[in-house]
Amino acid sequence: QVQLVESGGGLVQPGGSLRLSCAASGSVFSINAMGWYRQAPGKQRELVATVTRGGITNYADSVNGRFTISRDNAKNTMYLQMNSLKPEDTAVYYCIADSLRGGRFWGKGTLVTVSS
């Protein structure tokens, strides 16, 4: 089992920045790719970004160029640097970790609100 805990959410003005963190514990040696999903009010959950164990990244078109995903394998922590935030980025952001054995683990989420 892998436990994931997100932090770093909050209220920010449009154009501002936030950095989310996701700390992994438990069977961290089994983690392959990690990533972030988000779910805005009244909308379906969507994939934001992913990063492989080797550091290969992928982004949704809506955040490409504004968000940067990274991970520190030594600290078992993943990050999402979010710049130039827009009101439409408001959502609960969830951390995910895919196991080498199959299966996906989810964090409980952290709320990001972009509003003036």
Order of alpha helices (4+ residues) and beta strands (2+ residues): beta-beta-beta-beta-beta-beta-beta-beta-beta-beta-beta
